[in-house]
Amino acid sequence: NNSPGLKAIGAVKCYEDAWVMKQRIMTENENKSGIYRWINKLTSHSYIGSSKNLSKRFASYFCYSNCLTFKINVRLSLDIIKYGYSNFKLEILEYCDPAIRLVREQHYLDLLNPVYNIAKTAGSPLGLKHTDATKKKKLVDLL
């Protein structure tokens, strides 16, 4: 069901083309803490995340090798590779104090039930590592 990704919420900022707006995304979110959502414009699938430093987190997403090696969310990585960054929009759902960001992230996970999020609990599992076999299978499935 893709409808949860379509729910309209009042995002603080919306970047309609993540690739074209990459520099603006990095500049406007430097040293800010908050909750964000990636949305695949073709499938409406979404991913909810949070960071103490949004600009630093987004830099990891825009590093294509991180997608290829699944250093970011596997499902999101595969679709970035498949569809390209320009078919994703990035929303800042809210800026918040780092001390409450996981509580706020959980609020959005519960509200929107994003397809790309494997873990449905904010902040967990930290440091999840996929086996090489899982990574290879996911990449083969993509091709």
MOGI-V988101 format. One record per pair of residues at least 4 apart in sequence whose ideal C-beta (glycine too) atoms are under 6 Angstrom apart, sorted by the first residue. I is the first residue (numbers start at 0). J is the second residue. Records with the same first field share a line. If there is no record, write none. Layout:
I->J, J
This chain:
1->43
3->111, 112
4->43, 44, 45
5->43
6->111
10->90, 92
11->91, 93
12->91
13->90
14->20, 24, 89
15->88
16->20, 85
17->84, 87, 89
18->84, 85
20->24
21->61
23->27
24->57
25->54
28->53, 54
29->54
31->53, 94
32->51, 97, 100
33->53, 91, 93, 94, 95
34->49, 92, 93, 103, 104, 107
35->48, 91
36->45, 47, 90, 92
37->46, 87, 89
38->45, 88
39->44, 78, 87
40->86, 88
41->82, 86
44->114, 115
45->113
46->72, 75, 113, 115, 116
47->107, 108, 113, 116
49->100, 104
50->56
51->97
59->65
60->71
65->70, 71
66->76, 79, 80
69->73, 76, 129, 134
71->76
72->115
73->137
74->115
75->115
77->137, 141
78->82
82->86
92->107
95->99, 100, 103
99->103
101->121, 122
104->121
105->121
107->111
108->119, 121
118->123, 124
129->133, 134
